[in-house]
Amino acid sequence: EKLGEKLIRIADALTLLNTDITPLDDKVKGGVKDEVGCVEAVCEVINKVMPFPRLTYTPHLVQELKKNPRFTPTLDFNEAHIIVCATGTGNGTMRGHCGIIGRGDEIISNNSSNGRWEYNYTIDAWKARFRTKGGLPILLFKVV
């Protein structure tokens, strides 16, 4: 099984969907609140496929994905690709967000209102919110 296939199988697993998959929370040292838990959630899914640092900030996730030889930047919105809009790169109207492109054109990510790993956006809705409204560049990475 290729790593990208394994990543999407795990990300899309019914055992993870609609649950709070982050190992830490704001009650634990180093944890973050649910409304900013997207990076922690993506790292948790990646860690089920390969060793990956536990991060909590979108700019740090981008840095790690760029330097990690297991990932390569891409322009394709394909299944199992990591999608990131880094905080601080847009017009200042919103925080960044990250997720994993799931089956079809949907994106699985941490739901900021309840901390659950869910299908939260379509690709078009993500583009409209983060790129058009927030001015954030969309970065995509595939597992190699």
C-alpha positions in Angstrom: 0.0 0.0 0.0 1.4 3.4 -1.0 1.8 6.0 1.8 -0.8 8.4 0.2 -3.3 5.6 0.1 -2.6 4.6 3.7 -2.9 8.3 4.8 -6.3 8.7 3.2 -7.5 5.4 4.5 -6.6 6.4 8.0 -7.8 10.0 7.7 -11.1 8.8 6.3 -11.5 5.9 8.8 -14.8 5.8 10.7 -12.9 5.2 13.9 -11.5 8.8 13.5 -14.2 10.7 11.8 -16.4 12.8 14.2 -14.1 12.2 17.1 -11.5 14.5 18.8 -8.3 12.8 17.6 -5.8 15.2 19.1 -3.8 13.6 21.9 -3.4 16.9 23.7 -5.8 19.6 24.6 -5.7 22.9 26.4 -5.7 21.1 29.8 -2.4 19.4 29.0 1.0 21.3 28.8 1.7 21.8 25.1 -1.9 21.2 24.0 -4.0 23.7 22.2 -7.7 24.6 22.3 -10.1 22.9 19.9 -10.6 26.1 17.9 -6.9 26.1 16.9 -6.3 22.3 16.8 -6.1 21.7 13.1 -2.3 21.3 12.9 -2.3 19.0 15.9 -5.0 16.9 14.3 -3.3 16.6 10.9 0.0 15.7 12.6 -1.9 13.0 14.6 -3.2 11.4 11.3 0.3 11.6 9.7 1.8 9.9 12.7 -0.4 6.9 12.2 1.4 6.5 8.8 4.9 7.6 9.6 6.9 9.4 12.3 6.1 13.1 12.1 6.6 15.9 14.7 3.7 17.0 16.8 3.1 20.6 15.8 0.5 23.2 16.7 0.9 26.1 14.3 0.3 26.3 10.6 3.5 28.2 9.7 5.5 25.4 11.5 3.6 22.7 9.6 4.5 24.4 6.3 8.2 24.6 7.3 8.2 20.9 8.3 6.4 19.7 5.1 8.8 21.7 2.9 11.9 20.2 4.5 10.6 16.7 5.1 11.7 14.4 2.2 8.5 12.3 2.6 6.4 15.3 1.2 6.7 17.3 -1.9 4.8 20.5 -2.9 2.1 20.1 -5.6 -0.5 22.2 -7.3 -3.0 19.3 -7.4 -6.0 19.1 -5.2 -5.9 15.3 -5.1 -7.0 12.8 -2.5 -4.6 12.4 0.4 -2.8 15.7 -0.2 -2.2 17.9 2.8 -3.8 21.4 2.4 -2.5 24.3 4.4 -3.3 28.0 4.6 -0.7 29.4 7.0 -1.7 32.0 9.6 -0.1 35.3 9.0 0.1 35.0 5.2 -3.3 36.5 4.3 -5.1 39.8 4.7 -5.3 39.5 8.4 -9.0 38.8 8.6 -8.7 35.1 9.7 -6.4 32.4 11.1 -5.0 29.8 8.8 -6.3 26.2 8.6 -5.1 22.8 7.4 -6.5 19.5 6.5 -6.3 16.4 4.3 -8.1 16.2 1.0 -10.5 13.3 1.3 -12.6 11.3 -1.1 -14.2 13.4 -3.9 -13.7 17.1 -3.5 -14.1 17.2 0.3 -11.5 18.2 2.9 -11.2 16.5 6.3 -10.0 18.8 9.1 -10.4 19.7 12.7 -13.8 21.4 13.3 -12.8 24.5 15.2 -16.2 24.7 17.0 -16.1 21.2 18.5 -12.6 19.8 18.0 -13.8 16.9 15.9 -12.1 15.4 12.8 -14.7 15.9 10.2 -15.4 16.5 6.5 -15.7 20.3 6.9 -15.1 21.9 3.5 -15.4 21.2 -0.2 -12.4 22.3 -2.2 -14.5 25.2 -3.6 -15.7 26.3 -0.2 -12.0 26.2 1.1 -10.9 28.4 -1.8 -13.8 30.8 -1.2 -13.1 31.1 2.5 -9.3 31.1 2.8 -8.0 32.3 -0.6 -10.8 34.7 -1.7 -12.0 36.0 1.7 -8.9 35.6 3.8 -6.3 36.2 1.1 -4.3 33.2 2.3 -2.2 31.3 -0.3 -3.2 27.6 -0.5 -0.3 25.2 -0.2 -0.6 21.5 -1.1 1.7 18.7 -0.3 1.7 15.0 -1.4 3.3 12.1 0.3 6.1 10.6 -1.7 
